[in-house]
Amino acid sequence: MADGALKVELTPGLARRLEAAAETAGKPVDAYAAELIETALDDDWAEDDARFAEFQRTGVSVPADEAMARLQQSLTTRFAARK
């Protein structure tokens, strides 16, 4: 793997989803998959881990509609930054 080569086997359904997403993004499938992996690896889970630990400690959670609104805003911001 030192040469950067990596083979990943996907289920047929996941492969179709990846191909469709890459086509929508206007990118080759392998480049799009690499970009998704890089983005996932760069994500910082510290805040998520801290929130989960706080929930386990207190039992207090965020209402689903509020969490979904935050997620939608985050996605809108991230997608706008990509353009």
matplotlib code that plots the C-alpha trace (Angstrom):
import matplotlib.pyplot as plt

x = [0.0, 3.0, 2.3, -1.1, -3.0, -5.9, -8.7, -12.1, -14.9, -18.4, -21.8, -23.5, -26.0, -23.3, -21.3, -24.4, -24.9, -21.2, -21.3, -24.5, -23.0, -19.7, -21.6, -23.7, -20.5, -19.0, -16.0, -14.4, -15.7, -12.2, -11.4, -14.8, -14.4, -10.9, -12.4, -15.1, -12.7, -10.3, -13.2, -14.3, -10.8, -10.4, -13.6, -13.1, -15.2, -14.1, -17.3, -19.5, -17.7, -18.0, -21.7, -22.3, -20.3, -22.4, -25.6, -24.4, -23.6, -26.8, -29.4, -30.1, -30.5, -31.2, -34.7, -34.6, -36.0, -33.3, -30.6, -31.9, -32.0, -28.4, -27.4, -29.2, -27.4, -24.1, -24.6, -25.8, -22.7, -20.3, -21.9, -21.8, -18.1, -17.4, -18.8]
y = [0.0, 2.3, 3.2, 4.6, 1.7, 0.4, -1.9, -1.5, -3.9, -2.3, -4.0, -3.5, -1.1, 1.0, 1.0, 2.4, 5.1, 6.1, 6.2, 8.3, 10.7, 11.0, 11.7, 14.4, 15.9, 15.7, 13.8, 10.4, 7.7, 7.0, 10.7, 11.3, 8.2, 9.4, 12.9, 11.4, 9.3, 12.3, 14.4, 11.7, 11.2, 14.9, 15.3, 16.1, 13.9, 15.6, 17.7, 14.7, 12.6, 15.3, 15.8, 12.0, 11.9, 14.8, 13.0, 9.8, 11.8, 14.0, 12.3, 15.7, 15.7, 18.1, 17.8, 16.1, 19.0, 21.3, 18.8, 18.4, 22.2, 22.4, 19.6, 21.3, 24.6, 22.8, 21.0, 24.2, 26.0, 23.1, 22.8, 26.5, 26.5, 23.8, 25.9]
z = [0.0, 0.1, -3.5, -2.6, -4.3, -2.3, -3.5, -1.8, -2.7, -2.5, -2.6, -5.9, -4.4, -2.7, -6.0, -7.9, -5.3, -5.5, -9.3, -9.3, -6.7, -8.6, -11.9, -10.1, -8.8, -12.3, -11.1, -11.8, -9.4, -8.0, -7.4, -5.8, -3.5, -2.5, -1.7, 0.4, 2.4, 2.9, 4.1, 6.6, 7.9, 8.4, 10.4, 14.0, 16.2, 19.5, 19.7, 19.0, 21.5, 24.1, 23.5, 23.8, 27.0, 28.4, 27.4, 29.1, 32.2, 32.4, 30.2, 28.6, 24.9, 22.0, 20.4, 17.0, 15.2, 16.6, 15.8, 12.2, 11.8, 12.9, 10.5, 7.6, 8.3, 8.5, 5.2, 3.5, 4.7, 3.6, 0.2, -0.4, 0.5, -2.2, -5.0]

ax = plt.figure().add_subplot(projection="3d")
ax.plot(x, y, z, "-o")
ax.set_aspect("equal")
plt.show()
